[in-house]
Amino acid sequence: MADSYVEEAKRKIAHLSYKLEQADEKIRKLEYDNAELQRWVNDTCLPRLQELSDEMVSRYNAKRYRDKNWNELRR
């Protein structure tokens, strides 16, 4: 009877060890994917976002000051 408990415990330990290995593998993959995504955001998205932001500011300022007299604005 005690042997069956020991065997059951060994089986559970083996199963949990397997699940732990799977979880570790998934974590490594997610960490890699996250690093890849972060690199893409930094190299592609942020510079493009800055370009679009600068363009919007430029357009806003062009419309805002289109009919202004620049000599009046310097005062």
C-alpha positions as CSV (number, residue, x, y, z in Angstrom):
1,M,0.0,0.0,0.0
2,A,2.8,2.4,0.9
3,D,4.4,1.5,-2.5
4,S,1.4,2.8,-4.4
5,Y,1.6,6.1,-2.6
6,V,5.3,6.4,-3.5
7,E,4.6,5.4,-7.1
8,E,1.8,8.0,-7.3
9,A,4.1,10.7,-5.8
10,K,6.8,9.8,-8.3
11,R,4.3,10.0,-11.2
12,K,3.0,13.4,-10.0
13,I,6.6,14.7,-9.6
14,A,7.4,13.5,-13.1
15,H,4.3,15.1,-14.5
16,L,4.9,18.4,-12.7
17,S,8.6,18.4,-13.9
18,Y,7.4,18.0,-17.4
19,K,4.9,20.8,-17.0
20,L,7.6,23.0,-15.5
21,E,9.9,22.3,-18.5
22,Q,7.0,23.3,-20.9
23,A,6.3,26.5,-19.0
24,D,10.0,27.4,-19.0
25,E,10.1,26.9,-22.8
26,K,7.0,29.1,-23.3
27,I,8.6,31.8,-21.1
28,R,11.8,31.8,-23.1
29,K,9.8,32.1,-26.3
30,L,7.7,34.9,-24.9
31,E,10.8,36.7,-23.7
32,Y,12.4,36.4,-27.2
33,D,9.2,37.6,-28.9
34,N,8.9,40.5,-26.5
35,A,12.5,41.5,-27.1
36,E,11.9,41.3,-30.9
37,L,8.8,43.4,-30.6
38,Q,10.5,46.0,-28.4
39,R,13.3,46.3,-31.0
40,W,10.7,46.8,-33.7
41,V,8.9,49.5,-31.7
42,N,12.2,51.3,-31.0
43,D,13.5,51.0,-34.6
44,T,10.3,51.5,-36.6
45,C,7.3,52.8,-34.6
46,L,8.8,55.5,-32.4
47,P,10.8,57.2,-35.2
48,R,7.7,57.1,-37.5
49,L,5.5,58.4,-34.7
50,Q,7.9,61.3,-34.2
51,E,7.9,62.1,-37.9
52,L,4.1,62.2,-37.9
53,S,4.0,64.3,-34.8
54,D,6.4,66.8,-36.3
55,E,4.4,66.9,-39.5
56,M,1.2,67.6,-37.6
57,V,2.8,70.4,-35.6
58,S,4.2,71.8,-38.8
59,R,0.8,71.7,-40.5
60,Y,-1.0,73.2,-37.4
61,N,1.5,76.0,-37.2
62,A,1.2,76.7,-41.0
63,K,-2.6,77.0,-40.7
64,R,-2.4,78.9,-37.5
65,Y,0.0,81.5,-38.8
66,R,-1.0,81.5,-42.5
67,D,-2.7,84.9,-42.5
68,K,-0.5,86.6,-39.8
69,N,1.9,89.4,-40.3
70,W,5.3,88.1,-39.2
71,N,6.3,91.6,-38.1
72,E,3.4,91.7,-35.7
73,L,4.4,88.2,-34.3
74,R,7.9,89.3,-33.4
75,R,6.8,91.9,-30.9
